[in-house]
Amino acid sequence: MIIENKYKVEKQIGKGTYSNVYYAKHIEKGTSVAIKFDNELELSKKLIQHEIQIYLILKKHKITNIVPIKSFG
C-alpha cells in the first residue's frame, strides 16, 4: 500500500483498540516511519487533541524515544 504517494507500507507493527500502527518507508528518501491508522471512521476532535497534548508533553520533557510527527490529518 502506498500512502500520499510518499510512503510504502511494509508491515503491521502494532494493534490496539482504536488504531493500528504500520512500518513504512519513504519512497524517495528511504527513511523509516511508523504510520498510525485509526479504526474509527471519525475520531472526535477531543480525542485527537488529547493525543497531540500527550505528544507535546513528551517532547517538552525531552523524552528521547518518541518519533517525530511528519504529517497529521
mmCIF file of the N, C-alpha and C atoms, coordinates in Angstrom:
data_MODEL
# 
_entry.id   MODEL 
# 
loop_
_atom_site.group_PDB 
_atom_site.id 
_atom_site.type_symbol 
_atom_site.label_atom_id 
_atom_site.label_alt_id 
_atom_site.label_comp_id 
_atom_site.label_asym_id 
_atom_site.label_entity_id 
_atom_site.label_seq_id 
_atom_site.pdbx_PDB_ins_code 
_atom_site.Cartn_x 
_atom_site.Cartn_y 
_atom_site.Cartn_z 
_atom_site.occupancy 
_atom_site.B_iso_or_equiv 
_atom_site.pdbx_formal_charge 
_atom_site.auth_seq_id 
_atom_site.auth_comp_id 
_atom_site.auth_asym_id 
_atom_site.auth_atom_id 
_atom_site.pdbx_PDB_model_num 
ATOM 1   N N  . MET A 1 1  ? 0.847   -1.161 0.000  1.00 0.00 ? 1  MET A N  1 
ATOM 2   C CA . MET A 1 1  ? 0.000   0.000  0.000  1.00 0.00 ? 1  MET A CA 1 
ATOM 3   C C  . MET A 1 1  ? 0.899   1.232  0.000  1.00 0.00 ? 1  MET A C  1 
ATOM 4   N N  . ILE A 1 2  ? 0.542   2.230  -0.794 1.00 0.00 ? 2  ILE A N  1 
ATOM 5   C CA . ILE A 1 2  ? 1.271   3.494  -0.881 1.00 0.00 ? 2  ILE A CA 1 
ATOM 6   C C  . ILE A 1 2  ? 0.400   4.589  -0.257 1.00 0.00 ? 2  ILE A C  1 
ATOM 7   N N  . ILE A 1 3  ? 0.977   5.393  0.624  1.00 0.00 ? 3  ILE A N  1 
ATOM 8   C CA . ILE A 1 3  ? 0.264   6.467  1.302  1.00 0.00 ? 3  ILE A CA 1 
ATOM 9   C C  . ILE A 1 3  ? 0.782   7.809  0.796  1.00 0.00 ? 3  ILE A C  1 
ATOM 10  N N  . GLU A 1 4  ? -0.139  8.656  0.349  1.00 0.00 ? 4  GLU A N  1 
ATOM 11  C CA . GLU A 1 4  ? 0.166   10.011 -0.117 1.00 0.00 ? 4  GLU A CA 1 
ATOM 12  C C  . GLU A 1 4  ? 1.274   10.043 -1.169 1.00 0.00 ? 4  GLU A C  1 
ATOM 13  N N  . ASN A 1 5  ? 1.427   8.998  -1.936 1.00 0.00 ? 5  ASN A N  1 
ATOM 14  C CA . ASN A 1 5  ? 2.486   8.881  -2.936 1.00 0.00 ? 5  ASN A CA 1 
ATOM 15  C C  . ASN A 1 5  ? 3.873   9.099  -2.348 1.00 0.00 ? 5  ASN A C  1 
ATOM 16  N N  . LYS A 1 6  ? 4.032   8.884  -1.037 1.00 0.00 ? 6  LYS A N  1 
ATOM 17  C CA . LYS A 1 6  ? 5.313   9.107  -0.364 1.00 0.00 ? 6  LYS A CA 1 
ATOM 18  C C  . LYS A 1 6  ? 5.821   7.892  0.396  1.00 0.00 ? 6  LYS A C  1 
ATOM 19  N N  . TYR A 1 7  ? 4.904   7.135  0.986  1.00 0.00 ? 7  TYR A N  1 
ATOM 20  C CA . TYR A 1 7  ? 5.309   6.062  1.894  1.00 0.00 ? 7  TYR A CA 1 
ATOM 21  C C  . TYR A 1 7  ? 4.792   4.706  1.433  1.00 0.00 ? 7  TYR A C  1 
ATOM 22  N N  . LYS A 1 8  ? 5.676   3.708  1.468  1.00 0.00 ? 8  LYS A N  1 
ATOM 23  C CA . LYS A 1 8  ? 5.289   2.342  1.143  1.00 0.00 ? 8  LYS A CA 1 
ATOM 24  C C  . LYS A 1 8  ? 5.135   1.578  2.455  1.00 0.00 ? 8  LYS A C  1 
ATOM 25  N N  . VAL A 1 9  ? 3.914   1.141  2.743  1.00 0.00 ? 9  VAL A N  1 
ATOM 26  C CA . VAL A 1 9  ? 3.638   0.397  3.969  1.00 0.00 ? 9  VAL A CA 1 
ATOM 27  C C  . VAL A 1 9  ? 4.157   -1.030 3.794  1.00 0.00 ? 9  VAL A C  1 
ATOM 28  N N  . GLU A 1 10 ? 4.959   -1.483 4.759  1.00 0.00 ? 10 GLU A N  1 
ATOM 29  C CA . GLU A 1 10 ? 5.570   -2.802 4.646  1.00 0.00 ? 10 GLU A CA 1 
ATOM 30  C C  . GLU A 1 10 ? 4.967   -3.848 5.572  1.00 0.00 ? 10 GLU A C  1 
ATOM 31  N N  . LYS A 1 11 ? 4.647   -3.459 6.830  1.00 0.00 ? 11 LYS A N  1 
ATOM 32  C CA . LYS A 1 11 ? 4.070   -4.456 7.731  1.00 0.00 ? 11 LYS A CA 1 
ATOM 33  C C  . LYS A 1 11 ? 3.418   -3.784 8.938  1.00 0.00 ? 11 LYS A C  1 
ATOM 34  N N  . GLN A 1 12 ? 2.512   -4.501 9.556  1.00 0.00 ? 12 GLN A N  1 
ATOM 35  C CA . GLN A 1 12 ? 1.868   -4.022 10.773 1.00 0.00 ? 12 GLN A CA 1 
ATOM 36  C C  . GLN A 1 12 ? 2.807   -4.286 11.944 1.00 0.00 ? 12 GLN A C  1 
ATOM 37  N N  . ILE A 1 13 ? 3.004   -3.251 12.793 1.00 0.00 ? 13 ILE A N  1 
ATOM 38  C CA . ILE A 1 13 ? 3.898   -3.417 13.938 1.00 0.00 ? 13 ILE A CA 1 
ATOM 39  C C  . ILE A 1 13 ? 3.190   -3.239 15.278 1.00 0.00 ? 13 ILE A C  1 
ATOM 40  N N  . GLY A 1 14 ? 1.922   -2.859 15.241 1.00 0.00 ? 14 GLY A N  1 
ATOM 41  C CA . GLY A 1 14 ? 1.180   -2.687 16.479 1.00 0.00 ? 14 GLY A CA 1 
ATOM 42  C C  . GLY A 1 14 ? -0.308  -2.659 16.233 1.00 0.00 ? 14 GLY A C  1 
ATOM 43  N N  . LYS A 1 15 ? -1.064  -3.065 17.246 1.00 0.00 ? 15 LYS A N  1 
ATOM 44  C CA . LYS A 1 15 ? -2.518  -3.095 17.107 1.00 0.00 ? 15 LYS A CA 1 
ATOM 45  C C  . LYS A 1 15 ? -3.131  -2.776 18.457 1.00 0.00 ? 15 LYS A C  1 
ATOM 46  N N  . GLY A 1 16 ? -4.103  -1.886 18.445 1.00 0.00 ? 16 GLY A N  1 
ATOM 47  C CA . GLY A 1 16 ? -4.780  -1.518 19.675 1.00 0.00 ? 16 GLY A CA 1 
ATOM 48  C C  . GLY A 1 16 ? -6.278  -1.446 19.461 1.00 0.00 ? 16 GLY A C  1 
ATOM 49  N N  . THR A 1 17 ? -6.974  -1.033 20.482 1.00 0.00 ? 17 THR A N  1 
ATOM 50  C CA . THR A 1 17 ? -8.427  -0.937 20.415 1.00 0.00 ? 17 THR A CA 1 
ATOM 51  C C  . THR A 1 17 ? -8.872  0.080  19.383 1.00 0.00 ? 17 THR A C  1 
ATOM 52  N N  . TYR A 1 18 ? -8.186  1.210  19.329 1.00 0.00 ? 18 TYR A N  1 
ATOM 53  C CA . TYR A 1 18 ? -8.627  2.310  18.476 1.00 0.00 ? 18 TYR A CA 1 
ATOM 54  C C  . TYR A 1 18 ? -7.789  2.537  17.226 1.00 0.00 ? 18 TYR A C  1 
ATOM 55  N N  . SER A 1 19 ? -6.649  1.868  17.117 1.00 0.00 ? 19 SER A N  1 
ATOM 56  C CA . SER A 1 19 ? -5.804  2.114  15.946 1.00 0.00 ? 19 SER A CA 1 
ATOM 57  C C  . SER A 1 19 ? -4.840  0.961  15.691 1.00 0.00 ? 19 SER A C  1 
ATOM 58  N N  . ASN A 1 20 ? -4.271  0.964  14.496 1.00 0.00 ? 20 ASN A N  1 
ATOM 59  C CA . ASN A 1 20 ? -3.236  0.027  14.099 1.00 0.00 ? 20 ASN A CA 1 
ATOM 60  C C  . ASN A 1 20 ? -2.028  0.842  13.658 1.00 0.00 ? 20 ASN A C  1 
ATOM 61  N N  . VAL A 1 21 ? -0.819  0.322  13.920 1.00 0.00 ? 21 VAL A N  1 
ATOM 62  C CA . VAL A 1 21 ? 0.403   1.019  13.544 1.00 0.00 ? 21 VAL A CA 1 
ATOM 63  C C  . VAL A 1 21 ? 1.175   0.152  12.557 1.00 0.00 ? 21 VAL A C  1 
ATOM 64  N N  . TYR A 1 22 ? 1.653   0.799  11.488 1.00 0.00 ? 22 TYR A N  1 
ATOM 65  C CA . TYR A 1 22 ? 2.362   0.099  10.428 1.00 0.00 ? 22 TYR A CA 1 
ATOM 66  C C  . TYR A 1 22 ? 3.751   0.687  10.230 1.00 0.00 ? 22 TYR A C  1 
ATOM 67  N N  . TYR A 1 23 ? 4.706   -0.181 9.877  1.00 0.00 ? 23 TYR A N  1 
ATOM 68  C CA . TYR A 1 23 ? 6.052   0.223  9.498  1.00 0.00 ? 23 TYR A CA 1 
ATOM 69  C C  . TYR A 1 23 ? 6.023   0.561  8.016  1.00 0.00 ? 23 TYR A C  1 
ATOM 70  N N  . ALA A 1 24 ? 6.614   1.704  7.662  1.00 0.00 ? 24 ALA A N  1 
ATOM 71  C CA . ALA A 1 24 ? 6.646   2.114  6.260  1.00 0.00 ? 24 ALA A CA 1 
ATOM 72  C C  . ALA A 1 24 ? 7.975   2.795  5.976  1.00 0.00 ? 24 ALA A C  1 
ATOM 73  N N  . LYS A 1 25 ? 8.276   2.946  4.697  1.00 0.00 ? 25 LYS A N  1 
ATOM 74  C CA . LYS A 1 25 ? 9.486   3.654  4.275  1.00 0.00 ? 25 LYS A CA 1 
ATOM 75  C C  . LYS A 1 25 ? 9.107   4.752  3.298  1.00 0.00 ? 25 LYS A C  1 
ATOM 76  N N  . HIS A 1 26 ? 9.801   5.893  3.427  1.00 0.00 ? 26 HIS A N  1 
ATOM 77  C CA . HIS A 1 26 ? 9.633   6.978  2.475  1.00 0.00 ? 26 HIS A CA 1 
ATOM 78  C C  . HIS A 1 26 ? 10.196  6.488  1.151  1.00 0.00 ? 26 HIS A C  1 
ATOM 79  N N  . ILE A 1 27 ? 9.431   6.611  0.099  1.00 0.00 ? 27 ILE A N  1 
ATOM 80  C CA . ILE A 1 27 ? 9.807   6.031  -1.196 1.00 0.00 ? 27 ILE A CA 1 
ATOM 81  C C  . ILE A 1 27 ? 11.095  6.641  -1.735 1.00 0.00 ? 27 ILE A C  1 
ATOM 82  N N  . GLU A 1 28 ? 11.246  7.967  -1.661 1.00 0.00 ? 28 GLU A N  1 
ATOM 83  C CA . GLU A 1 28 ? 12.426  8.617  -2.230 1.00 0.00 ? 28 GLU A CA 1 
ATOM 84  C C  . GLU A 1 28 ? 13.615  8.645  -1.274 1.00 0.00 ? 28 GLU A C  1 
ATOM 85  N N  . LYS A 1 29 ? 13.366  8.936  0.000  1.00 0.00 ? 29 LYS A N  1 
ATOM 86  C CA . LYS A 1 29 ? 14.456  9.112  0.957  1.00 0.00 ? 29 LYS A CA 1 
ATOM 87  C C  . LYS A 1 29 ? 14.899  7.818  1.626  1.00 0.00 ? 29 LYS A C  1 
ATOM 88  N N  . GLY A 1 30 ? 14.017  6.822  1.657  1.00 0.00 ? 30 GLY A N  1 
ATOM 89  C CA . GLY A 1 30 ? 14.347  5.552  2.292  1.00 0.00 ? 30 GLY A CA 1 
ATOM 90  C C  . GLY A 1 30 ? 14.266  5.577  3.815  1.00 0.00 ? 30 GLY A C  1 
ATOM 91  N N  . THR A 1 31 ? 13.784  6.679  4.385  1.00 0.00 ? 31 THR A N  1 
ATOM 92  C CA . THR A 1 31 ? 13.685  6.762  5.840  1.00 0.00 ? 31 THR A CA 1 
ATOM 93  C C  . THR A 1 31 ? 12.517  5.925  6.353  1.00 0.00 ? 31 THR A C  1 
ATOM 94  N N  . SER A 1 32 ? 12.704  5.348  7.520  1.00 0.00 ? 32 SER A N  1 
ATOM 95  C CA . SER A 1 32 ? 11.672  4.517  8.140  1.00 0.00 ? 32 SER A CA 1 
ATOM 96  C C  . SER A 1 32 ? 10.722  5.382  8.955  1.00 0.00 ? 32 SER A C  1 
ATOM 97  N N  . VAL A 1 33 ? 9.439   5.055  8.903  1.00 0.00 ? 33 VAL A N  1 
ATOM 98  C CA . VAL A 1 33 ? 8.417   5.772  9.669  1.00 0.00 ? 33 VAL A CA 1 
ATOM 99  C C  . VAL A 1 33 ? 7.408   4.774  10.214 1.00 0.00 ? 33 VAL A C  1 
ATOM 100 N N  . ALA A 1 34 ? 6.681   5.216  11.221 1.00 0.00 ? 34 ALA A N  1 
ATOM 101 C CA . ALA A 1 34 ? 5.528   4.466  11.716 1.00 0.00 ? 34 ALA A CA 1 
ATOM 102 C C  . ALA A 1 34 ? 4.295   5.271  11.346 1.00 0.00 ? 34 ALA A C  1 
ATOM 103 N N  . ILE A 1 35 ? 3.296   4.598  10.794 1.00 0.00 ? 35 ILE A N  1 
ATOM 104 C CA . ILE A 1 35 ? 2.054   5.262  10.394 1.00 0.00 ? 35 ILE A CA 1 
ATOM 105 C C  . ILE A 1 35 ? 0.917   4.672  11.207 1.00 0.00 ? 35 ILE A C  1 
ATOM 106 N N  . LYS A 1 36 ? 0.157   5.542  11.839 1.00 0.00 ? 36 LYS A N  1 
ATOM 107 C CA . LYS A 1 36 ? -0.956  5.118  12.687 1.00 0.00 ? 36 LYS A CA 1 
ATOM 108 C C  . LYS A 1 36 ? -2.266  5.335  11.939 1.00 0.00 ? 36 LYS A C  1 
ATOM 109 N N  . PHE A 1 37 ? -3.049  4.273  11.819 1.00 0.00 ? 37 PHE A N  1 
ATOM 110 C CA . PHE A 1 37 ? -4.368  4.341  11.205 1.00 0.00 ? 37 PHE A CA 1 
ATOM 111 C C  . PHE A 1 37 ? -5.408  4.129  12.291 1.00 0.00 ? 37 PHE A C  1 
ATOM 112 N N  . ASP A 1 38 ? -6.312  5.059  12.430 1.00 0.00 ? 38 ASP A N  1 
ATOM 113 C CA . ASP A 1 38 ? -7.370  4.921  13.421 1.00 0.00 ? 38 ASP A CA 1 
ATOM 114 C C  . ASP A 1 38 ? -8.463  4.003  12.902 1.00 0.00 ? 38 ASP A C  1 
ATOM 115 N N  . ASN A 1 39 ? -8.965  3.140  13.787 1.00 0.00 ? 39 ASN A N  1 
ATOM 116 C CA . ASN A 1 39 ? -10.003 2.191  13.412 1.00 0.00 ? 39 ASN A CA 1 
ATOM 117 C C  . ASN A 1 39 ? -11.372 2.849  13.262 1.00 0.00 ? 39 ASN A C  1 
ATOM 118 N N  . GLU A 1 40 ? -11.615 3.896  14.015 1.00 0.00 ? 40 GLU A N  1 
ATOM 119 C CA . GLU A 1 40 ? -12.900 4.583  13.951 1.00 0.00 ? 40 GLU A CA 1 
ATOM 120 C C  . GLU A 1 40 ? -12.965 5.388  12.659 1.00 0.00 ? 40 GLU A C  1 
ATOM 121 N N  . LEU A 1 41 ? -14.137 5.447  12.058 1.00 0.00 ? 41 LEU A N  1 
ATOM 122 C CA . LEU A 1 41 ? -14.272 6.234  10.834 1.00 0.00 ? 41 LEU A CA 1 
ATOM 123 C C  . LEU A 1 41 ? -14.039 7.713  11.112 1.00 0.00 ? 41 LEU A C  1 
ATOM 124 N N  . GLU A 1 42 ? -14.546 8.193  12.225 1.00 0.00 ? 42 GLU A N  1 
ATOM 125 C CA . GLU A 1 42 ? -14.314 9.585  12.602 1.00 0.00 ? 42 GLU A CA 1 
ATOM 126 C C  . GLU A 1 42 ? -14.001 9.661  14.082 1.00 0.00 ? 42 GLU A C  1 
ATOM 127 N N  . LEU A 1 43 ? -12.814 10.128 14.398 1.00 0.00 ? 43 LEU A N  1 
ATOM 128 C CA . LEU A 1 43 ? -12.474 10.321 15.804 1.00 0.00 ? 43 LEU A CA 1 
ATOM 129 C C  . LEU A 1 43 ? -12.961 11.699 16.227 1.00 0.00 ? 43 LEU A C  1 
ATOM 130 N N  . SER A 1 44 ? -13.343 11.790 17.463 1.00 0.00 ? 44 SER A N  1 
ATOM 131 C CA . SER A 1 44 ? -13.771 13.100 17.950 1.00 0.00 ? 44 SER A CA 1 
ATOM 132 C C  . SER A 1 44 ? -12.582 14.038 18.010 1.00 0.00 ? 44 SER A C  1 
ATOM 133 N N  . LYS A 1 45 ? -12.844 15.309 17.838 1.00 0.00 ? 45 LYS A N  1 
ATOM 134 C CA . LYS A 1 45 ? -11.782 16.307 17.917 1.00 0.00 ? 45 LYS A CA 1 
ATOM 135 C C  . LYS A 1 45 ? -11.120 16.277 19.284 1.00 0.00 ? 45 LYS A C  1 
ATOM 136 N N  . LYS A 1 46 ? -11.881 15.952 20.306 1.00 0.00 ? 46 LYS A N  1 
ATOM 137 C CA . LYS A 1 46 ? -11.339 15.899 21.663 1.00 0.00 ? 46 LYS A CA 1 
ATOM 138 C C  . LYS A 1 46 ? -10.270 14.810 21.779 1.00 0.00 ? 46 LYS A C  1 
ATOM 139 N N  . LEU A 1 47 ? -10.512 13.643 21.206 1.00 0.00 ? 47 LEU A N  1 
ATOM 140 C CA . LEU A 1 47 ? -9.537  12.556 21.254 1.00 0.00 ? 47 LEU A CA 1 
ATOM 141 C C  . LEU A 1 47 ? -8.275  12.924 20.491 1.00 0.00 ? 47 LEU A C  1 
ATOM 142 N N  . ILE A 1 48 ? -8.433  13.521 19.332 1.00 0.00 ? 48 ILE A N  1 
ATOM 143 C CA . ILE A 1 48 ? -7.275  13.937 18.535 1.00 0.00 ? 48 ILE A CA 1 
ATOM 144 C C  . ILE A 1 48 ? -6.468  14.979 19.304 1.00 0.00 ? 48 ILE A C  1 
ATOM 145 N N  . GLN A 1 49 ? -7.151  15.950 19.896 1.00 0.00 ? 49 GLN A N  1 
ATOM 146 C CA . GLN A 1 49 ? -6.458  16.978 20.670 1.00 0.00 ? 49 GLN A CA 1 
ATOM 147 C C  . GLN A 1 49 ? -5.716  16.362 21.852 1.00 0.00 ? 49 GLN A C  1 
ATOM 148 N N  . HIS A 1 50 ? -6.315  15.350 22.472 1.00 0.00 ? 50 HIS A N  1 
ATOM 149 C CA . HIS A 1 50 ? -5.683  14.663 23.597 1.00 0.00 ? 50 HIS A CA 1 
ATOM 150 C C  . HIS A 1 50 ? -4.367  14.005 23.166 1.00 0.00 ? 50 HIS A C  1 
ATOM 151 N N  . GLU A 1 51 ? -4.369  13.339 22.028 1.00 0.00 ? 51 GLU A N  1 
ATOM 152 C CA . GLU A 1 51 ? -3.152  12.696 21.543 1.00 0.00 ? 51 GLU A CA 1 
ATOM 153 C C  . GLU A 1 51 ? -2.066  13.724 21.238 1.00 0.00 ? 51 GLU A C  1 
ATOM 154 N N  . ILE A 1 52 ? -2.453  14.858 20.668 1.00 0.00 ? 52 ILE A N  1 
ATOM 155 C CA . ILE A 1 52 ? -1.487  15.924 20.385 1.00 0.00 ? 52 ILE A CA 1 
ATOM 156 C C  . ILE A 1 52 ? -0.886  16.437 21.688 1.00 0.00 ? 52 ILE A C  1 
ATOM 157 N N  . GLN A 1 53 ? -1.717  16.625 22.711 1.00 0.00 ? 53 GLN A N  1 
ATOM 158 C CA . GLN A 1 53 ? -1.233  17.111 24.003 1.00 0.00 ? 53 GLN A CA 1 
ATOM 159 C C  . GLN A 1 53 ? -0.235  16.134 24.629 1.00 0.00 ? 53 GLN A C  1 
ATOM 160 N N  . ILE A 1 54 ? -0.523  14.850 24.546 1.00 0.00 ? 54 ILE A N  1 
ATOM 161 C CA . ILE A 1 54 ? 0.406   13.845 25.079 1.00 0.00 ? 54 ILE A CA 1 
ATOM 162 C C  . ILE A 1 54 ? 1.753   13.943 24.373 1.00 0.00 ? 54 ILE A C  1 
ATOM 163 N N  . TYR A 1 55 ? 1.724   14.046 23.056 1.00 0.00 ? 55 TYR A N  1 
ATOM 164 C CA . TYR A 1 55 ? 2.959   14.153 22.280 1.00 0.00 ? 55 TYR A CA 1 
ATOM 165 C C  . TYR A 1 55 ? 3.745   15.398 22.688 1.00 0.00 ? 55 TYR A C  1 
ATOM 166 N N  . LEU A 1 56 ? 3.056   16.532 22.835 1.00 0.00 ? 56 LEU A N  1 
ATOM 167 C CA . LEU A 1 56 ? 3.733   17.776 23.193 1.00 0.00 ? 56 LEU A CA 1 
ATOM 168 C C  . LEU A 1 56 ? 4.353   17.698 24.589 1.00 0.00 ? 56 LEU A C  1 
ATOM 169 N N  . ILE A 1 57 ? 3.678   17.037 25.519 1.00 0.00 ? 57 ILE A N  1 
ATOM 170 C CA . ILE A 1 57 ? 4.224   16.862 26.870 1.00 0.00 ? 57 ILE A CA 1 
ATOM 171 C C  . ILE A 1 57 ? 5.494   16.009 26.821 1.00 0.00 ? 57 ILE A C  1 
ATOM 172 N N  . LEU A 1 58 ? 5.451   14.913 26.067 1.00 0.00 ? 58 LEU A N  1 
ATOM 173 C CA . LEU A 1 58 ? 6.637   14.059 25.940 1.00 0.00 ? 58 LEU A CA 1 
ATOM 174 C C  . LEU A 1 58 ? 7.799   14.828 25.321 1.00 0.00 ? 58 LEU A C  1 
ATOM 175 N N  . LYS A 1 59 ? 7.486   15.636 24.304 1.00 0.00 ? 59 LYS A N  1 
ATOM 176 C CA . LYS A 1 59 ? 8.518   16.418 23.635 1.00 0.00 ? 59 LYS A CA 1 
ATOM 177 C C  . LYS A 1 59 ? 9.097   17.471 24.578 1.00 0.00 ? 59 LYS A C  1 
ATOM 178 N N  . LYS A 1 60 ? 8.234   18.125 25.352 1.00 0.00 ? 60 LYS A N  1 
ATOM 179 C CA . LYS A 1 60 ? 8.669   19.164 26.295 1.00 0.00 ? 60 LYS A CA 1 
ATOM 180 C C  . LYS A 1 60 ? 9.646   18.599 27.324 1.00 0.00 ? 60 LYS A C  1 
ATOM 181 N N  . HIS A 1 61 ? 9.399   17.385 27.768 1.00 0.00 ? 61 HIS A N  1 
ATOM 182 C CA . HIS A 1 61 ? 10.240  16.761 28.775 1.00 0.00 ? 61 HIS A CA 1 
ATOM 183 C C  . HIS A 1 61 ? 11.420  16.002 28.169 1.00 0.00 ? 61 HIS A C  1 
ATOM 184 N N  . LYS A 1 62 ? 11.602  16.207 26.868 1.00 0.00 ? 62 LYS A N  1 
ATOM 185 C CA . LYS A 1 62 ? 12.745  15.638 26.143 1.00 0.00 ? 62 LYS A CA 1 
ATOM 186 C C  . LYS A 1 62 ? 12.841  14.129 26.263 1.00 0.00 ? 62 LYS A C  1 
ATOM 187 N N  . ILE A 1 63 ? 11.688  13.471 26.177 1.00 0.00 ? 63 ILE A N  1 
ATOM 188 C CA . ILE A 1 63 ? 11.673  12.009 26.135 1.00 0.00 ? 63 ILE A CA 1 
ATOM 189 C C  . ILE A 1 63 ? 12.270  11.617 24.786 1.00 0.00 ? 63 ILE A C  1 
ATOM 190 N N  . THR A 1 64 ? 13.331  10.845 24.794 1.00 0.00 ? 64 THR A N  1 
ATOM 191 C CA . THR A 1 64 ? 14.092  10.610 23.567 1.00 0.00 ? 64 THR A CA 1 
ATOM 192 C C  . THR A 1 64 ? 13.557  9.482  22.691 1.00 0.00 ? 64 THR A C  1 
ATOM 193 N N  . ASN A 1 65 ? 12.694  8.645  23.216 1.00 0.00 ? 65 ASN A N  1 
ATOM 194 C CA . ASN A 1 65 ? 12.255  7.503  22.405 1.00 0.00 ? 65 ASN A CA 1 
ATOM 195 C C  . ASN A 1 65 ? 10.905  7.728  21.735 1.00 0.00 ? 65 ASN A C  1 
ATOM 196 N N  . ILE A 1 66 ? 10.578  8.987  21.391 1.00 0.00 ? 66 ILE A N  1 
ATOM 197 C CA . ILE A 1 66 ? 9.376   9.255  20.607 1.00 0.00 ? 66 ILE A CA 1 
ATOM 198 C C  . ILE A 1 66 ? 9.805   9.631  19.196 1.00 0.00 ? 66 ILE A C  1 
ATOM 199 N N  . VAL A 1 67 ? 8.975   9.282  18.256 1.00 0.00 ? 67 VAL A N  1 
ATOM 200 C CA . VAL A 1 67 ? 9.306   9.585  16.859 1.00 0.00 ? 67 VAL A CA 1 
ATOM 201 C C  . VAL A 1 67 ? 8.676   10.903 16.468 1.00 0.00 ? 67 VAL A C  1 
ATOM 202 N N  . PRO A 1 68 ? 9.312   11.648 15.572 1.00 0.00 ? 68 PRO A N  1 
ATOM 203 C CA . PRO A 1 68 ? 8.736   12.924 15.147 1.00 0.00 ? 68 PRO A CA 1 
ATOM 204 C C  . PRO A 1 68 ? 7.503   12.709 14.269 1.00 0.00 ? 68 PRO A C  1 
ATOM 205 N N  . ILE A 1 69 ? 6.551   13.620 14.363 1.00 0.00 ? 69 ILE A N  1 
ATOM 206 C CA . ILE A 1 69 ? 5.355   13.568 13.512 1.00 0.00 ? 69 ILE A CA 1 
ATOM 207 C C  . ILE A 1 69 ? 5.702   14.219 12.181 1.00 0.00 ? 69 ILE A C  1 
ATOM 208 N N  . LYS A 1 70 ? 5.530   13.489 11.093 1.00 0.00 ? 70 LYS A N  1 
ATOM 209 C CA . LYS A 1 70 ? 5.824   14.004 9.760  1.00 0.00 ? 70 LYS A CA 1 
ATOM 210 C C  . LYS A 1 70 ? 4.592   14.654 9.127  1.00 0.00 ? 70 LYS A C  1 
ATOM 211 N N  . SER A 1 71 ? 3.428   14.108 9.444  1.00 0.00 ? 71 SER A N  1 
ATOM 212 C CA . SER A 1 71 ? 2.205   14.597 8.841  1.00 0.00 ? 71 SER A CA 1 
ATOM 213 C C  . SER A 1 71 ? 1.047   14.174 9.718  1.00 0.00 ? 71 SER A C  1 
ATOM 214 N N  . PHE A 1 72 ? -0.016  14.942 9.696  1.00 0.00 ? 72 PHE A N  1 
ATOM 215 C CA . PHE A 1 72 ? -1.187  14.631 10.518 1.00 0.00 ? 72 PHE A CA 1 
ATOM 216 C C  . PHE A 1 72 ? -2.429  15.045 9.760  1.00 0.00 ? 72 PHE A C  1 
ATOM 217 N N  . GLY A 1 73 ? -3.398  14.161 9.732  1.00 0.00 ? 73 GLY A N  1 
ATOM 218 C CA . GLY A 1 73 ? -4.647  14.551 9.084  1.00 0.00 ? 73 GLY A CA 1 
ATOM 219 C C  . GLY A 1 73 ? -5.360  13.403 8.461  1.00 0.00 ? 73 GLY A C  1 
# 
